[in-house]
Amino acid sequence: MTATIYIGSRIDQPDDNQLTLLIEFAISRGWNYIVFSENISIEETQSVKKELLVRLRRNEFDIVLVHKLRDWVCSLTKLINEISELL
């Protein structure tokens, strides 16, 4: 199984432990993984996430790991839309 780890750290709230925890989780499951990481703010577009979504649409990964859902999306509606699109 190939996992992708997405770290979307808020510039004003960095969390250095996110990556370590998610890598340890993937390793404990025996998964291969690739890390996508970016610093984001409200004004910035999430270019790394956009690239990841393209690759997810191509079924390049089996699972996405994120530490906090708020790092992935800022609204429940957007989360539901993205999940529905990828299923």
Secondary structure as the mmCIF struct_conf table of DSSP 4:
data_model
#
loop_
_struct_conf.conf_type_id
_struct_conf.id
_struct_conf.beg_label_comp_id
_struct_conf.beg_label_asym_id
_struct_conf.beg_label_seq_id
_struct_conf.end_label_comp_id
_struct_conf.end_label_asym_id
_struct_conf.end_label_seq_id
STRN STRN1 THR A 2 ARG A 10
TURN_TY1_P TURN_TY1_P1 ILE A 11 ASP A 12
STRN STRN2 GLN A 13 GLN A 13
TURN_TY1_P TURN_TY1_P2 ASP A 16 ASP A 16
HELX_RH_AL_P HELX_RH_AL_P1 ASN A 17 SER A 28
TURN_TY1_P TURN_TY1_P3 ARG A 29 GLY A 30
STRN STRN3 ASN A 32 ILE A 40
TURN_TY1_P TURN_TY1_P4 ILE A 42 GLU A 43
BEND BEND1 GLU A 44 GLU A 44
HELX_RH_AL_P HELX_RH_AL_P2 SER A 47 ARG A 57
TURN_TY1_P TURN_TY1_P5 ARG A 58 ASN A 59
BEND BEND2 ASP A 62 ASP A 62
STRN STRN4 ILE A 63 VAL A 66
BEND BEND3 HIS A 67 HIS A 67
HELX_RH_AL_P HELX_RH_AL_P3 LEU A 69 TRP A 72
BEND BEND4 CYS A 74 SER A 75
HELX_RH_AL_P HELX_RH_AL_P4 LEU A 76 LEU A 86
#
